[in-house]
Amino acid sequence: MEFTHIPVLSQELIAGLNVTESGHYLDATVGGGGHTRLILAAFAGVRVTAIDRDAMAIASTKSHLQAYIPHRLEFWQGNFADYQPLEKFDGIIADLGVSSPQLDVAHRGFSFRQEAPLDMRMDASQSLTSAEIINHWDEQSLVRIFFEYGEERLSRRIARRIVSLRPFKTTTELAEAIASSVPPKYRYGRIHPATRVFQALRIAVNQELTSLERFLVQSPPWLTNGGRIAIISFHSLEDRLVKHGFRDSTTLKVITKKPITAQIEELNHNPRARSAKLRIAEKIIDTSGY
């Protein structure tokens, strides 16, 4: 798979990061490597450690940025909340959520717009898939994740319908069942009625919010004093966690009182940037002894 995508809010992120000539930076969600490429291009002495849960993303980025390996670019595959650095960083970035290649490649099962197995794993080595959740979790558990992770107000009737019709094998089967369970006005609204449920399933499969909460607690001690952390989120649940995580930290100073959003020029060539929100904070004091 060619794992490339247009990085969102890239200029705003690089400017907010205050990249220095000999700095070492952590890209906690390297994806297609777009943000990492910009950091490396800022100065000849910059180094980046790049993380991703998706082996395909790392393999693709290695091929695109081969010239920087190993002296200026190194990789670690896994959940960013599980990472244990050996040194501090002058800046940390994270571009949360699912990337364009993951959405666009049918067999990953992230999108209901193409028929695919129910999967949604960012890390293909893990056992839990969306098929396991949809076909085996009890109705109340489905209601909970649809409501909490998808903010789906019709979570009860959707979960009831799914349980009555399962098992499901494909994304399109599931999307059709969801659509058939909601009123016509809801079915033909601004967004497809399966959108929120698929978001909820993706979050549950990959434990995205739990991982983000851990990362927000663990990452400030990884920064040098004056180092910055910049996080791009794509829905309100993530943004809320980032906002409160930055605000409640005893070692971070919030730089962005309000999130930075995409300008019209970026939206014209990358519509997926419309929901992106960038928040930045700066390390002010190290009390961890790390």
Residue frames relative to the residue before (quaternion, step in Angstrom):
aa qw qx qy qz dx dy dz
M 1.0000 0.0000 0.0000 0.0000 0.00 0.00 0.00
E 0.3544 -0.7063 0.5727 0.2180 3.56 -0.99 0.89
F 0.1215 -0.8406 0.5276 0.0171 3.56 -0.13 1.33
T 0.3275 0.7224 -0.5422 0.2774 3.55 0.28 1.29
H 0.0836 0.7810 -0.6172 0.0462 3.56 -1.14 0.61
I 0.5402 -0.5981 0.4750 0.3533 3.54 -1.29 0.31
P 0.3410 -0.7475 0.5229 0.2272 3.63 -0.54 1.06
V 0.3570 -0.7508 0.5166 0.2050 3.59 -0.87 0.93
L 0.8509 0.1234 -0.1110 0.4985 3.54 -1.26 0.60
S 0.1982 0.8449 -0.4827 0.1178 3.56 1.14 0.61
Q 0.6820 0.4817 -0.3047 0.4583 3.59 0.85 -0.88
E 0.6517 0.5136 -0.3069 0.4661 3.56 1.02 -0.83
L 0.6526 0.5170 -0.3133 0.4568 3.57 1.02 -0.80
I 0.6760 0.4879 -0.2995 0.4640 3.59 0.85 -0.96
A 0.6515 0.5079 -0.3183 0.4650 3.60 0.96 -0.82
G 0.6974 0.4834 -0.2720 0.4537 3.58 0.95 -0.88
L 0.6239 0.5681 -0.3315 0.4221 3.55 1.20 -0.52
N 0.2425 -0.7941 0.5174 0.2068 3.60 1.22 -0.49
V 0.0179 0.8415 -0.5381 0.0453 3.58 0.78 1.04
T 0.1939 -0.7883 0.5777 0.0852 3.58 -0.89 0.99
E 0.7009 -0.5375 0.2889 0.3692 3.54 -1.21 0.61
S 0.7990 0.2174 -0.1181 0.5482 3.60 0.97 -0.74
G 0.3441 0.7908 -0.4526 0.2267 3.58 1.22 0.42
H 0.2696 -0.7144 0.6222 0.1726 3.52 -1.35 0.43
Y 0.0717 -0.8335 0.5470 -0.0307 3.56 -0.62 1.18
L 0.2908 -0.7377 0.5883 0.1586 3.53 -1.22 0.64
D 0.1152 -0.7380 0.6620 0.0617 3.54 -0.83 1.07
A 0.2273 -0.8454 0.4731 0.0990 3.56 -0.11 1.32
T 0.7609 0.1905 -0.1266 0.6072 3.58 1.30 -0.21
V 0.1016 -0.8795 0.4572 0.0846 3.57 0.62 1.10
G 0.1467 -0.8283 0.5318 0.0984 3.62 1.06 -0.63
G 0.8187 -0.1783 0.1605 0.5217 3.57 -0.71 -1.09
G 0.5542 -0.6631 0.3651 0.3462 3.58 1.27 0.11
G 0.3689 0.7727 -0.4643 0.2266 3.60 1.22 0.13
H 0.6954 0.4449 -0.2782 0.4910 3.57 0.88 -0.89
T 0.6233 0.5416 -0.3363 0.4528 3.59 1.01 -0.78
R 0.6270 0.5417 -0.3343 0.4491 3.58 0.97 -0.84
L 0.6736 0.4991 -0.2958 0.4579 3.60 0.94 -0.87
I 0.6322 0.5194 -0.3330 0.4686 3.58 1.03 -0.75
L 0.6746 0.4977 -0.2904 0.4614 3.57 0.90 -0.94
A 0.6722 0.5076 -0.2937 0.4519 3.56 1.09 -0.72
A 0.5274 0.6681 -0.4038 0.3351 3.61 1.20 -0.40
F 0.7895 -0.0608 0.0780 0.6057 3.59 0.98 -0.91
A 0.5816 -0.6222 0.4052 0.3322 3.56 -1.13 0.66
G 0.7257 0.4486 -0.2514 0.4571 3.59 1.14 -0.48
V 0.4582 0.7024 -0.4396 0.3215 3.58 1.27 -0.02
R 0.1337 -0.7660 0.6232 0.0836 3.56 -1.14 0.76
V 0.1238 -0.7811 0.6088 0.0627 3.57 -1.20 0.63
T 0.1687 -0.7044 0.6772 0.1297 3.52 -1.18 0.76
A 0.1384 -0.8272 0.5443 0.0176 3.56 -0.65 1.15
I 0.1220 -0.7945 0.5946 0.0188 3.55 -0.93 1.02
D 0.1880 0.7472 -0.6353 0.0519 3.53 -1.23 0.55
R 0.4746 -0.6571 0.5057 0.2955 3.56 -1.19 0.58
D 0.6807 0.5081 -0.2595 0.4595 3.54 1.20 -0.64
A 0.3898 -0.7437 0.4972 0.2185 3.58 -0.51 1.19
M 0.6169 0.5494 -0.3458 0.4450 3.59 1.08 -0.69
A 0.6344 0.5299 -0.3296 0.4563 3.57 1.01 -0.79
I 0.6723 0.4917 -0.2990 0.4656 3.56 0.88 -0.92
A 0.6553 0.5146 -0.3190 0.4517 3.60 0.89 -0.87
S 0.6736 0.4930 -0.2967 0.4639 3.57 0.93 -0.87
T 0.6713 0.4946 -0.3020 0.4621 3.59 0.93 -0.89
K 0.5966 0.5547 -0.3588 0.4557 3.58 1.06 -0.67
S 0.6796 0.4874 -0.3001 0.4588 3.58 0.93 -0.85
H 0.6785 0.4944 -0.2946 0.4565 3.60 1.02 -0.77
L 0.7939 0.2832 -0.1206 0.5243 3.57 1.03 -0.83
Q 0.1585 0.8450 -0.4950 0.1260 3.55 1.19 0.62
A 0.6224 0.5831 -0.3421 0.3944 3.59 1.03 -0.76
Y 0.6960 0.4810 -0.2722 0.4584 3.61 1.15 -0.53
I 0.6222 0.5570 -0.3252 0.4437 3.59 1.30 -0.31
P 0.6641 -0.2301 -0.7099 -0.0448 1.69 -1.87 1.68
H 0.5091 0.7181 -0.3950 0.2628 3.59 1.23 -0.33
R 0.8080 0.2385 -0.1225 0.5246 3.59 1.01 -0.70
L 0.7843 0.2310 -0.1238 0.5623 3.60 1.22 -0.25
E 0.0539 0.7782 -0.6232 0.0561 3.54 -0.89 1.01
F 0.3104 -0.7793 0.5304 0.1225 3.54 -1.21 0.62
W 0.0380 -0.7471 0.6618 0.0486 3.50 -1.35 0.46
Q 0.2136 -0.7906 0.5602 0.1245 3.59 -0.70 1.03
G 0.5201 0.6213 -0.4783 0.3386 3.54 -0.89 0.97
N 0.6755 -0.4521 0.3888 0.4337 3.53 -1.37 -0.12
F 0.4891 -0.6953 0.4316 0.3016 3.60 -0.72 1.01
A 0.6132 0.5538 -0.3505 0.4410 3.59 1.18 -0.44
D 0.6775 0.4770 -0.2827 0.4833 3.59 1.26 -0.34
Y 0.4940 0.6896 -0.4164 0.3272 3.58 1.27 -0.19
Q 0.0937 -0.7780 0.6201 0.0367 3.56 -1.07 0.79
P 0.2116 -0.8298 0.5039 0.1127 3.60 -0.02 1.26
L 0.4072 -0.7034 0.5351 0.2306 3.52 -1.25 0.57
E 0.7793 0.1313 -0.0979 0.6049 3.56 1.28 -0.21
K 0.5549 -0.6143 0.4416 0.3459 3.55 -1.25 0.29
F 0.3532 -0.7358 0.5495 0.1789 3.51 -1.31 0.49
D 0.4625 -0.6689 0.5131 0.2746 3.55 -1.23 0.60
G 0.7926 -0.0281 -0.0021 0.6091 3.56 1.31 -0.14
I 0.1423 -0.7686 0.6201 0.0663 3.54 -1.21 0.64
I 0.0368 -0.7853 0.6172 0.0312 3.58 -0.99 0.81
A 0.0073 -0.7660 0.6425 0.0208 3.53 -1.27 0.52
D 0.1374 -0.7583 0.6360 0.0398 3.54 -0.87 1.07
L 0.2200 -0.8649 0.4407 0.0961 3.54 0.08 1.36
G 0.7250 0.4797 -0.3160 0.3801 3.53 -1.38 0.09
V 0.6863 -0.4676 0.3745 0.4124 3.51 -1.35 -0.27
S 0.3685 -0.7397 0.5212 0.2130 3.58 -1.01 0.78
S 0.7019 -0.4785 0.3304 0.4113 3.54 -1.27 0.34
P 0.6677 0.4908 -0.3346 0.4486 3.66 0.81 -0.81
Q 0.6342 0.5222 -0.3415 0.4565 3.60 1.01 -0.71
L 0.6563 0.4968 -0.3029 0.4803 3.58 1.05 -0.74
D 0.7448 0.4689 -0.2280 0.4165 3.53 0.88 -1.00
V 0.6594 0.4684 -0.3185 0.4943 3.61 1.16 -0.45
A 0.4463 -0.7676 0.3918 0.2411 3.54 -0.29 1.35
H 0.7043 0.5175 -0.3056 0.3777 3.59 0.75 -1.00
R 0.5532 0.6039 -0.4069 0.4046 3.61 1.22 -0.19
G 0.3644 -0.7888 0.4380 0.2306 3.59 1.23 -0.38
F 0.4147 0.7195 -0.4690 0.3006 3.60 1.18 0.43
S 0.7709 0.3303 -0.1557 0.5219 3.59 1.11 -0.66
F 0.3729 -0.7210 0.5396 0.2235 3.56 -1.11 0.72
R 0.5361 0.6518 -0.3948 0.3632 3.58 1.26 -0.04
Q 0.7404 0.2342 -0.1852 0.6022 3.57 1.31 -0.12
E 0.4931 -0.6575 0.4732 0.3172 3.58 -0.98 0.78
A 0.1850 0.7684 -0.5856 0.1800 3.56 -0.83 1.05
P 0.6104 -0.5184 0.4268 0.4202 3.58 -1.24 0.27
L 0.4949 -0.6265 0.5061 0.3262 3.57 -1.17 0.55
D 0.1318 0.8140 -0.5423 0.1613 3.57 -0.23 1.30
M 0.1321 0.8557 -0.5001 0.0153 3.59 0.22 -1.35
R 0.4392 0.6873 -0.4797 0.3233 3.63 1.12 0.32
M 0.3388 -0.7029 0.5861 0.2180 3.57 -0.94 0.88
D 0.7322 0.2594 -0.1581 0.6096 3.56 1.15 -0.70
A 0.3256 -0.8004 0.4733 0.1715 3.57 -0.26 1.27
S 0.6061 0.5739 -0.3629 0.4143 3.61 1.21 -0.25
Q 0.5825 0.5776 -0.3906 0.4178 3.61 1.17 -0.30
S 0.5140 -0.6850 0.4343 0.2790 3.59 -1.14 0.59
L 0.6602 0.5328 -0.3224 0.4198 3.61 0.96 -0.78
T 0.0190 -0.7809 0.6239 -0.0219 3.56 -0.91 1.03
S 0.6464 -0.4975 0.3888 0.4284 3.56 -1.27 0.12
A 0.5766 0.5784 -0.3776 0.4364 3.61 1.14 -0.51
E 0.6335 0.5289 -0.3225 0.4637 3.57 1.01 -0.82
I 0.6711 0.4970 -0.2979 0.4625 3.57 0.91 -0.90
I 0.7112 0.4762 -0.2685 0.4420 3.57 0.73 -1.07
N 0.7769 0.3924 -0.1936 0.4528 3.58 0.88 -0.91
H 0.8087 0.3054 -0.1373 0.4837 3.60 1.13 -0.47
W 0.5982 0.5478 -0.3972 0.4293 3.62 1.08 -0.36
D 0.5233 -0.6457 0.4461 0.3321 3.60 -1.06 0.67
E 0.7146 -0.4965 0.2965 0.3936 3.54 -1.28 0.48
Q 0.6677 0.5137 -0.3109 0.4401 3.59 0.91 -0.86
S 0.6271 0.5250 -0.3336 0.4688 3.57 1.09 -0.68
L 0.6353 0.5106 -0.3260 0.4790 3.58 1.06 -0.73
V 0.6191 0.5377 -0.3397 0.4606 3.57 0.97 -0.84
R 0.6706 0.5249 -0.3007 0.4295 3.57 0.87 -0.98
I 0.7227 0.4261 -0.2800 0.4667 3.61 0.73 -0.94
F 0.6179 0.5345 -0.3619 0.4490 3.62 1.02 -0.68
F 0.7030 0.4619 -0.2649 0.4715 3.57 0.98 -0.86
E 0.7377 0.4337 -0.2425 0.4571 3.58 0.82 -0.99
Y 0.7780 0.3478 -0.1779 0.4920 3.58 0.86 -0.94
G 0.7542 0.3506 -0.2065 0.5154 3.58 1.13 -0.56
E 0.2793 -0.7742 0.5075 0.2551 3.57 1.31 -0.28
E 0.3007 0.7735 -0.4803 0.2838 3.52 1.12 0.91
R 0.3123 -0.7962 0.4901 0.1684 3.60 -0.42 1.20
L 0.6967 0.4114 -0.2723 0.5207 3.59 1.22 -0.34
S 0.1937 0.8423 -0.4874 0.1246 3.56 1.18 0.54
R 0.6572 0.5298 -0.3301 0.4224 3.62 0.94 -0.78
R 0.7097 0.4396 -0.2824 0.4726 3.58 0.78 -0.90
I 0.6179 0.5293 -0.3497 0.4645 3.61 1.08 -0.63
A 0.6634 0.4981 -0.3065 0.4668 3.59 0.90 -0.92
R 0.6348 0.5341 -0.3305 0.4500 3.58 0.98 -0.82
R 0.6609 0.5075 -0.2955 0.4673 3.56 0.97 -0.89
I 0.6462 0.5241 -0.3204 0.4529 3.58 0.92 -0.87
V 0.6697 0.5001 -0.2999 0.4598 3.58 0.86 -0.95
S 0.6756 0.5056 -0.3005 0.4446 3.60 0.98 -0.76
L 0.7572 0.3909 -0.1992 0.4838 3.60 1.13 -0.59
R 0.5386 0.6564 -0.4162 0.3253 3.61 1.13 -0.34
P 0.5214 -0.0343 -0.8363 -0.1663 1.54 -2.44 0.68
F 0.2801 -0.7168 0.6157 0.1691 3.51 -1.35 0.50
K 0.2474 -0.7801 0.5584 0.1354 3.55 -1.13 0.71
T 0.8188 0.2296 -0.0897 0.5185 3.59 0.99 -0.76
T 0.6563 -0.5200 0.3944 0.3785 3.51 -1.34 0.40
T 0.6848 0.4922 -0.2972 0.4478 3.58 0.92 -0.87
E 0.5942 0.5470 -0.3626 0.4651 3.61 1.08 -0.63
L 0.6756 0.4933 -0.2882 0.4660 3.54 0.91 -0.95
A 0.6553 0.5184 -0.3161 0.4493 3.60 0.90 -0.89
E 0.6496 0.5122 -0.3152 0.4651 3.58 1.00 -0.80
A 0.6400 0.5193 -0.3242 0.4644 3.59 1.00 -0.78
I 0.6409 0.5154 -0.3218 0.4691 3.57 0.99 -0.83
A 0.6636 0.5131 -0.3047 0.4512 3.58 0.89 -0.95
S 0.6824 0.4997 -0.2888 0.4486 3.59 1.00 -0.80
S 0.6682 0.5275 -0.2945 0.4342 3.58 1.21 -0.36
V 0.6967 0.4543 -0.2656 0.4875 3.60 1.25 -0.22
P 0.6285 -0.5442 0.3907 0.3951 3.62 -1.20 0.44
P 0.6586 -0.5383 0.3503 0.3920 3.62 -1.13 0.61
K 0.6315 0.5421 -0.3429 0.4356 3.61 0.96 -0.80
Y 0.6735 0.4743 -0.2696 0.4987 3.54 1.06 -0.83
R 0.6379 0.5661 -0.3149 0.4165 3.56 1.04 -0.87
Y 0.7875 0.2783 -0.1370 0.5326 3.57 0.99 -0.82
G 0.3175 0.7757 -0.4821 0.2551 3.56 1.10 0.69
R 0.7975 -0.3245 0.2261 0.4555 3.53 -1.33 -0.27
I 0.7829 0.1602 -0.1032 0.5923 3.58 1.05 -0.71
H 0.6019 -0.5529 0.4237 0.3904 3.57 -1.19 0.49
P 0.5372 -0.6657 0.4077 0.3195 3.62 -0.90 0.85
A 0.6368 0.5268 -0.3390 0.4495 3.60 1.21 -0.28
T 0.4485 0.7363 -0.4345 0.2607 3.60 1.23 -0.33
R 0.7235 0.4445 -0.2593 0.4601 3.58 0.73 -1.02
V 0.6287 0.5282 -0.3353 0.4618 3.58 1.06 -0.72
F 0.6616 0.4925 -0.3117 0.4718 3.59 0.94 -0.82
Q 0.6067 0.5273 -0.3552 0.4772 3.59 1.06 -0.65
A 0.6616 0.5164 -0.3048 0.4503 3.57 0.91 -0.94
L 0.6538 0.5122 -0.3130 0.4606 3.58 0.95 -0.86
R 0.6509 0.5200 -0.3182 0.4524 3.58 0.93 -0.88
I 0.6548 0.5091 -0.3063 0.4671 3.56 0.96 -0.89
A 0.6769 0.4956 -0.2925 0.4590 3.58 0.95 -0.89
V 0.6428 0.5324 -0.3255 0.4442 3.59 0.91 -0.90
N 0.7998 0.3217 -0.1376 0.4878 3.56 0.85 -1.01
Q 0.3597 -0.7596 0.4721 0.2661 3.58 1.33 0.10
E 0.1058 0.8696 -0.4767 0.0730 3.53 1.05 0.84
L 0.7137 0.4543 -0.2804 0.4534 3.59 0.79 -0.92
T 0.6229 0.5284 -0.3341 0.4703 3.57 1.05 -0.74
S 0.6588 0.5049 -0.3000 0.4703 3.56 0.98 -0.88
L 0.6509 0.5157 -0.3173 0.4581 3.57 0.97 -0.84
E 0.6248 0.5342 -0.3358 0.4597 3.60 0.97 -0.81
R 0.6671 0.4923 -0.2990 0.4725 3.58 0.92 -0.89
F 0.6512 0.5326 -0.3059 0.4458 3.56 0.95 -0.93
L 0.6624 0.5193 -0.3064 0.4445 3.59 0.95 -0.86
V 0.6598 0.4781 -0.2968 0.4980 3.58 1.16 -0.58
Q 0.7423 0.4596 -0.2242 0.4330 3.56 0.88 -1.01
S 0.6931 0.5562 -0.2933 0.3524 3.60 0.95 -0.81
P 0.5753 0.6024 -0.4232 0.3565 3.72 0.88 -0.56
P 0.6661 0.4871 -0.3363 0.4539 3.67 0.90 -0.68
W 0.5840 0.5828 -0.3778 0.4202 3.60 1.21 -0.25
L 0.6336 0.5620 -0.3187 0.4256 3.59 1.24 -0.37
T 0.4518 -0.6065 0.5706 0.3201 3.53 -1.25 0.51
N 0.6103 -0.5226 0.4189 0.4229 3.60 -1.19 0.37
G 0.7779 0.2594 -0.2322 0.5232 3.55 -0.77 1.08
G 0.5184 0.6310 -0.4157 0.4004 3.57 1.28 -0.16
R 0.2979 -0.7809 0.5305 0.1420 3.55 -1.13 0.64
I 0.2004 -0.7361 0.6338 0.1278 3.51 -1.26 0.61
A 0.0581 -0.8008 0.5956 -0.0265 3.56 -0.81 1.07
I 0.0222 -0.8191 0.5716 -0.0427 3.57 -0.68 1.12
I 0.1902 -0.7590 0.6162 0.0892 3.55 -0.95 1.00
S 0.0587 -0.7941 0.6049 0.0047 3.57 -0.80 1.05
F 0.3142 -0.7881 0.5121 0.1339 3.56 -1.23 0.49
H 0.7789 0.1495 -0.1700 0.5848 3.59 1.19 0.12
S 0.7214 -0.5118 0.2748 0.3771 3.52 -1.26 0.54
L 0.6130 0.5628 -0.3606 0.4213 3.60 1.04 -0.70
E 0.6711 0.4757 -0.2894 0.4895 3.59 0.94 -0.90
D 0.6758 0.5140 -0.3060 0.4306 3.55 0.81 -1.01
R 0.6310 0.5376 -0.3302 0.4515 3.58 1.03 -0.78
L 0.6555 0.5063 -0.3113 0.4658 3.57 0.97 -0.85
V 0.6588 0.5025 -0.3100 0.4663 3.59 0.95 -0.88
K 0.6373 0.5404 -0.3221 0.4450 3.58 0.91 -0.93
H 0.7295 0.4212 -0.2425 0.4813 3.58 0.78 -1.03
G 0.6140 0.5594 -0.3460 0.4365 3.58 1.07 -0.72
F 0.6663 0.4767 -0.2917 0.4937 3.56 0.97 -0.85
R 0.6921 0.5065 -0.2835 0.4290 3.57 0.82 -1.02
D 0.7416 0.4333 -0.2269 0.4592 3.57 0.96 -0.89
S 0.5199 0.6458 -0.4206 0.3683 3.60 1.22 -0.21
T 0.3987 -0.7265 0.5131 0.2235 3.56 -0.99 0.85
T 0.7357 0.4005 -0.2253 0.4977 3.60 1.24 -0.26
L 0.6691 0.4649 -0.3073 0.4917 3.60 1.25 0.15
K 0.2068 -0.7249 0.6420 0.1399 3.52 -1.23 0.68
V 0.4020 -0.7254 0.5063 0.2364 3.58 -0.73 1.04
I 0.2567 -0.7725 0.5665 0.1282 3.57 -0.82 1.06
T 0.7575 0.3055 -0.1627 0.5536 3.58 1.00 -0.82
K 0.2817 -0.7721 0.5461 0.1622 3.60 -0.32 1.21
K 0.7508 0.1325 -0.0922 0.6405 3.53 1.20 -0.68
P 0.5610 -0.6248 0.4020 0.3650 3.61 -1.00 0.66
I 0.4351 -0.6580 0.5517 0.2707 3.54 -1.20 0.65
T 0.1014 -0.8008 0.5894 0.0325 3.59 -0.89 0.95
A 0.6556 -0.5423 0.3627 0.3802 3.56 -1.26 0.39
Q 0.3924 -0.7005 0.5513 0.2267 3.54 -1.12 0.77
I 0.7239 -0.4811 0.2832 0.4053 3.55 -1.26 0.44
E 0.6209 0.5536 -0.3524 0.4289 3.61 1.00 -0.75
E 0.6740 0.4732 -0.2998 0.4815 3.58 0.94 -0.85
L 0.6476 0.5312 -0.3267 0.4378 3.58 0.93 -0.83
N 0.6202 0.5716 -0.3417 0.4147 3.58 1.07 -0.69
H 0.7836 0.2903 -0.1747 0.5206 3.60 1.01 -0.71
N 0.7775 0.1830 -0.1352 0.5863 3.60 1.27 -0.10
P 0.1833 -0.8379 0.5051 0.0959 3.62 0.29 1.25
R 0.6011 0.5864 -0.3659 0.4011 3.61 1.12 -0.53
A 0.5701 0.5948 -0.3782 0.4221 3.58 1.29 -0.16
R 0.4712 0.7267 -0.4275 0.2592 3.60 1.20 -0.31
S 0.7546 0.3691 -0.2215 0.4953 3.62 1.05 -0.62
A 0.4725 0.7004 -0.4264 0.3230 3.59 1.27 0.01
K 0.0351 -0.7753 0.6306 -0.0023 3.55 -1.06 0.88
L 0.1755 -0.7941 0.5796 0.0524 3.55 -0.83 1.09
R 0.0188 -0.7720 0.6353 -0.0087 3.54 -0.90 1.02
I 0.1308 -0.7987 0.5870 0.0200 3.56 -1.03 0.88
A 0.0000 0.7750 -0.6319 0.0042 3.55 -1.09 0.78
E 0.2942 -0.7663 0.5558 0.1318 3.57 -1.24 0.54
K 0.4629 -0.6747 0.5061 0.2728 3.57 -1.03 0.87
I 0.1614 -0.8321 0.5275 0.0577 3.58 -0.68 1.07
I 0.8014 -0.0396 0.0489 0.5948 3.60 1.07 -0.63
D 0.2772 -0.7585 0.5692 0.1545 3.56 -1.05 0.72
T 0.0036 0.8171 -0.5750 0.0423 3.57 -0.47 1.21
S 0.4980 0.7045 -0.3940 0.3168 3.55 1.33 0.04
G 0.3582 -0.7218 0.5050 0.3092 3.56 1.14 -0.64
Y 0.4242 0.7225 -0.4487 0.3110 3.56 1.31 0.17
